Amino acid sequence: MIEENIYILNDLIQSNNPINDIPEIRVWCHPHFIKETGDDYFEVFDTFKEAVAFIKDNPITEKNPVIAFRGKEINIFKMKKK
């Protein structure tokens, strides 16, 4: 299912053919998950592999990376099949 969602996302990107719109892989961090203070923030990664490794090593992260594209965040792990 994840592979199918990646194909859907690729189709979306290619159909719009944006020059300045580059998708990025984000992992949201929430310091309050470990009872620390601080604002929520996200880290950006070049690959899903890097994002997943970061998630495994950090207790303040959300469980899934998201793709940010054209002002929206897309969680490919929660997408439905067409």
C-alpha positions in Angstrom: 0.0 0.0 0.0 2.8 2.4 0.8 4.3 1.9 -2.7 1.0 2.7 -4.3 0.7 5.9 -2.3 4.2 6.9 -3.4 3.1 6.4 -7.0 0.0 8.6 -6.4 2.2 11.3 -4.9 4.7 11.1 -7.8 1.7 11.4 -10.3 0.6 14.5 -8.4 4.0 16.1 -8.5 4.6 15.3 -12.2 1.1 16.5 -13.3 1.6 19.9 -11.8 5.2 20.0 -13.0 6.3 22.7 -10.5 9.7 24.3 -10.8 9.9 25.9 -7.4 7.7 23.4 -5.5 10.0 20.8 -4.1 8.5 18.2 -1.8 10.3 17.7 1.5 10.2 14.8 4.0 9.4 16.1 7.5 9.4 14.6 11.0 7.5 16.5 13.6 9.0 16.7 17.1 7.1 17.4 20.3 9.2 18.1 23.4 6.1 17.6 25.6 6.2 13.9 24.7 9.0 13.5 27.3 7.7 16.3 29.6 10.1 18.9 28.3 9.2 22.5 27.5 9.6 24.0 24.1 7.7 24.5 20.9 6.9 21.8 18.4 9.1 21.8 15.4 10.0 19.6 12.4 13.2 18.3 11.0 13.7 17.9 7.2 15.3 14.8 5.6 16.5 13.8 2.1 15.2 10.2 2.3 12.6 8.2 4.2 15.4 6.0 5.4 17.0 8.9 7.2 13.6 10.1 8.6 12.7 6.6 10.0 16.2 6.3 11.6 15.7 9.6 13.3 12.2 8.6 14.5 13.6 5.4 16.0 16.3 7.3 17.9 14.1 10.1 19.3 11.2 9.7 21.7 9.8 13.2 20.9 8.9 12.4 17.3 5.6 11.5 15.7 5.5 7.9 14.4 5.3 8.7 10.7 7.2 11.1 8.5 5.1 13.4 6.3 5.7 14.9 2.9 5.2 18.6 2.6 4.2 19.8 -0.8 2.6 23.1 -1.9 1.7 24.1 1.6 0.1 20.8 2.6 1.4 17.9 4.5 0.7 14.4 3.2 1.0 11.4 5.4 1.5 8.6 2.8 0.9 6.0 5.6 -2.7 7.1 6.0 -3.6 7.6 2.3 -6.5 5.6 0.9 -6.3 3.7 -2.4 -7.9 5.3 -5.4 
